[in-house]
């Protein structure tokens, strides 16, 4: 049961971090948040960095356990989210390549 929840949380973290850091729809958010300082600016432009914070918030909110268990779950969530992020990016790159190939 815990692995299924961890997988779902990882997919959510990956999706949210990519949406916030890379999508055109969130450009206004990145621009307004960047005014808070360089650390926050880096956070909203780096999906890997943001996924650490989102994973920590999600794990602490969703799971109960010792501090060591929470740290392990946070790192597992970040790792799974990173893999999911790569999968999402490569999926859209493949779609883009297919569209370019069909236009020729």
Backbone as JSON, one array per atom type, in Angstrom:
{
  "sequence": "XXXXXXXXXXXXXXXXXXXXXXXXXXXXXXXXXXXXXXXXXXXXXXXXXXXXXXXXXXXXXXXXXXXXXXXXXXXXXXXXXXXXXXXXXXXXXXXXXXXXXXXX",
  "N": [[0.82, -1.2, 0.0], [1.92, 1.24, 0.78], [3.82, 1.65, -1.22], [2.28, 2.12, -3.52], [0.99, 4.52, -2.83], [3.25, 6.12, -2.59], [4.17, 6.09, -5.2], [2.05, 7.38, -6.53], [2.21, 9.91, -5.28], [4.75, 10.65, -6.17], [4.35, 10.89, -8.95], [2.55, 13.02, -8.94], [4.18, 15.03, -7.81], [6.15, 15.22, -9.8], [4.62, 16.09, -12.0], [3.55, 18.54, -11.04], [5.9, 19.99, -10.48], [7.12, 20.22, -13.02], [5.11, 21.59, -14.37], [5.01, 24.05, -12.97], [7.66, 25.02, -13.27], [8.27, 24.98, -16.02], [6.12, 25.45, -17.81], [4.32, 27.58, -20.08], [2.0, 28.67, -19.15], [2.43, 29.16, -16.48], [4.27, 31.17, -16.38], [3.81, 33.79, -15.49], [3.58, 33.34, -12.76], [6.16, 32.41, -12.08], [7.61, 34.71, -12.7], [6.58, 36.61, -10.88], [7.14, 35.4, -8.4], [9.9, 35.24, -8.51], [10.79, 37.7, -7.72], [11.14, 37.62, -5.03], [13.67, 36.83, -4.31], [16.96, 35.41, -5.01], [17.25, 32.7, -4.31], [14.62, 31.71, -4.22], [13.94, 32.29, -6.82], [15.6, 30.53, -8.25], [14.47, 28.17, -7.35], [11.87, 28.13, -8.52], [12.53, 27.83, -11.15], [13.81, 25.46, -11.53], [13.06, 22.21, -12.0], [13.95, 19.94, -10.64], [14.94, 20.92, -8.2], [12.6, 22.09, -7.13], [11.06, 19.81, -6.91], [12.15, 18.5, -4.69], [11.25, 20.05, -2.51], [8.47, 19.91, -2.85], [8.12, 17.15, -2.6], [8.95, 16.77, 0.05], [6.98, 18.24, 1.44], [4.69, 16.81, 0.66], [5.24, 14.17, 1.62], [5.56, 14.57, 4.39], [3.03, 15.5, 4.98], [1.35, 13.41, 4.11], [2.28, 10.87, 4.98], [2.92, 9.04, 7.98], [5.35, 8.59, 10.49], [8.65, 7.77, 11.74], [11.36, 10.16, 11.93], [13.53, 9.3, 10.4], [12.27, 7.48, 8.65], [10.64, 9.23, 7.26], [12.54, 10.84, 5.96], [13.75, 8.97, 4.25], [11.52, 8.3, 2.69], [11.03, 10.79, 1.51], [13.33, 11.11, -0.1], [13.03, 8.87, -1.75], [10.68, 9.57, -3.04], [11.5, 11.9, -4.4], [13.38, 10.76, -6.15], [11.78, 8.96, -7.66], [10.04, 10.86, -8.72], [11.8, 12.35, -10.28], [12.49, 10.46, -12.23], [9.95, 10.1, -13.34], [9.55, 12.68, -14.33], [11.5, 12.81, -16.34], [10.45, 10.85, -18.02], [8.03, 12.09, -18.78], [8.99, 14.36, -20.13], [10.48, 13.15, -22.26], [8.39, 11.82, -23.52], [6.84, 13.95, -24.56], [8.76, 15.11, -26.2], [9.07, 13.06, -28.07], [6.5, 13.07, -29.2], [6.57, 15.6, -30.39], [8.61, 15.2, -32.26], [7.38, 13.31, -33.88], [5.29, 14.85, -34.92], [6.73, 16.76, -36.38], [7.9, 15.09, -38.24], [5.69, 14.2, -39.66], [4.86, 16.46, -40.97], [6.59, 16.89, -43.01]],
  "CA": [[0.0, 0.0, 0.0], [2.75, 2.44, 0.86], [4.49, 1.89, -2.5], [1.31, 2.72, -4.42], [0.84, 5.93, -2.43], [4.5, 6.79, -2.92], [4.2, 6.25, -6.66], [1.1, 8.45, -6.86], [2.79, 11.17, -4.83], [5.87, 10.96, -7.07], [3.8, 11.38, -10.22], [2.01, 14.36, -8.69], [5.32, 15.94, -7.63], [6.76, 15.43, -11.12], [3.72, 16.9, -12.81], [3.46, 19.9, -10.5], [7.19, 20.69, -10.62], [7.31, 20.56, -14.43], [4.14, 22.63, -14.72], [5.41, 25.34, -12.39], [8.96, 25.5, -13.73], [8.5, 24.99, -17.46], [4.98, 25.75, -18.69], [4.04, 28.98, -20.41], [0.86, 29.11, -18.34], [2.91, 29.56, -15.15], [5.32, 32.19, -16.5], [3.45, 34.91, -14.61], [3.88, 32.93, -11.39], [7.63, 32.41, -11.93], [8.07, 36.1, -12.73], [6.22, 37.3, -9.63], [7.85, 34.75, -7.29], [11.33, 35.53, -8.64], [11.08, 38.98, -7.06], [11.39, 37.37, -3.61], [15.09, 36.61, -4.09], [17.63, 34.48, -5.93], [16.98, 31.31, -3.91], [13.26, 31.4, -4.67], [13.97, 32.33, -8.28], [16.17, 29.25, -8.69], [13.5, 27.13, -7.01], [10.76, 28.09, -9.48], [13.03, 27.57, -12.5], [14.49, 24.17, -11.53], [12.1, 21.18, -11.6], [14.58, 19.04, -9.68], [14.96, 21.62, -6.9], [11.24, 22.23, -6.65], [10.52, 18.49, -6.55], [12.56, 18.19, -3.32], [10.36, 20.73, -1.57], [7.14, 19.34, -2.99], [8.16, 15.8, -2.02], [9.01, 16.91, 1.51], [5.65, 18.66, 1.9], [3.77, 15.7, 0.45], [5.55, 13.05, 2.51], [5.26, 14.97, 5.78], [1.57, 15.62, 5.09], [0.62, 12.19, 3.78], [2.77, 9.69, 5.69], [3.28, 9.19, 9.39], [6.43, 7.69, 10.85], [9.8, 8.39, 12.38], [12.09, 11.13, 11.1], [14.33, 8.53, 9.43], [11.36, 6.97, 7.63], [10.2, 10.37, 6.44], [13.67, 11.24, 5.09], [13.87, 7.94, 3.21], [10.38, 8.46, 1.79], [11.24, 12.02, 0.73], [14.33, 10.85, -1.14], [12.43, 7.95, -2.72], [9.71, 10.35, -3.82], [12.27, 12.76, -5.32], [13.97, 9.9, -7.18], [10.7, 8.53, -8.55], [9.54, 12.05, -9.43], [12.79, 12.68, -11.31], [12.3, 9.49, -13.31], [8.68, 10.43, -13.99], [9.77, 13.93, -15.08], [12.21, 12.45, -17.57], [9.49, 10.16, -18.88], [7.1, 13.08, -19.32], [9.72, 15.19, -21.11], [10.77, 12.36, -23.45], [7.12, 11.56, -24.19], [6.47, 15.12, -25.36], [9.75, 15.25, -27.27], [8.73, 12.07, -29.1], [5.32, 13.59, -29.9], [7.01, 16.71, -31.22], [9.35, 14.64, -33.38], [6.4, 12.7, -34.77], [4.58, 15.92, -35.62], [7.65, 17.34, -37.37], [8.08, 14.09, -39.3], [4.47, 14.1, -40.49], [4.71, 17.72, -41.72], [7.51, 16.91, -44.16]],
  "C": [[0.86, 1.26, 0.0], [3.44, 2.72, -0.48], [3.54, 2.54, -3.49], [1.1, 4.2, -4.11], [2.08, 6.73, -2.79], [4.6, 7.05, -4.42], [3.25, 7.36, -7.1], [1.63, 9.82, -6.46], [3.93, 11.6, -5.75], [5.39, 11.5, -8.41], [3.22, 12.79, -10.07], [3.13, 15.38, -8.54], [5.96, 16.25, -8.97], [5.9, 16.36, -11.97], [3.66, 18.35, -12.34], [4.77, 20.66, -10.71], [7.47, 21.08, -12.07], [6.36, 21.69, -14.83], [4.58, 23.99, -14.2], [6.67, 25.88, -13.03], [9.11, 25.66, -15.24], [7.34, 25.47, -18.33], [4.82, 27.25, -18.91], [2.93, 29.53, -19.53], [1.29, 29.61, -16.96], [4.02, 30.6, -15.21], [5.06, 33.38, -15.6], [3.81, 34.6, -13.16], [5.38, 32.96, -11.13], [8.17, 33.83, -11.87], [7.77, 36.81, -11.41], [6.95, 36.7, -8.42], [9.34, 35.08, -7.32], [11.74, 36.82, -7.94], [11.43, 38.8, -5.58], [12.86, 37.09, -3.3], [15.65, 35.52, -4.98], [17.36, 33.02, -5.58], [15.6, 30.87, -4.4], [13.2, 31.38, -6.19], [14.53, 31.02, -8.84], [15.17, 28.12, -8.47], [12.4, 27.02, -8.06], [11.22, 27.91, -10.93], [13.7, 26.2, -12.62], [13.52, 23.08, -11.08], [12.67, 20.22, -10.56], [14.59, 19.66, -8.28], [13.56, 21.7, -6.3], [10.67, 20.88, -6.21], [10.95, 18.07, -5.14], [11.6, 18.79, -2.31], [8.95, 20.16, -1.64], [7.07, 17.93, -2.39], [8.17, 15.86, -0.5], [7.64, 17.29, 2.07], [4.66, 17.5, 1.79], [3.99, 14.55, 1.41], [5.18, 13.4, 3.95], [3.75, 15.06, 6.0], [0.88, 14.27, 5.01], [1.0, 11.01, 4.66], [3.09, 10.02, 7.14], [4.38, 8.18, 9.7], [7.54, 8.46, 11.54], [10.47, 9.36, 11.4], [12.9, 10.39, 10.04], [13.45, 7.99, 8.3], [10.91, 8.09, 6.7], [11.3, 10.81, 5.49], [13.83, 10.25, 3.95], [12.73, 8.08, 2.2], [10.5, 9.72, 0.93], [12.23, 11.76, -0.4], [13.81, 9.88, -2.19], [11.45, 8.68, -3.62], [10.42, 11.24, -4.82], [12.84, 11.92, -6.46], [12.9, 9.44, -8.17], [10.14, 9.7, -9.35], [10.51, 12.46, -10.54], [12.67, 11.75, -12.5], [11.0, 9.78, -14.07], [8.81, 11.7, -14.83], [10.48, 13.64, -16.39], [11.27, 11.75, -18.55], [8.52, 11.12, -19.53], [7.78, 13.91, -20.4], [9.99, 14.4, -22.38], [9.5, 11.99, -24.22], [6.75, 12.74, -25.09], [7.5, 15.41, -26.45], [9.47, 14.28, -28.41], [7.51, 12.52, -29.88], [5.69, 14.72, -30.85], [7.75, 16.21, -32.45], [8.41, 13.97, -34.38], [5.64, 13.75, -35.57], [5.46, 16.55, -36.69], [7.86, 16.38, -38.52], [6.87, 14.01, -40.21], [4.24, 15.35, -41.33], [5.56, 17.71, -42.99], [6.97, 16.19, -45.35]]
}
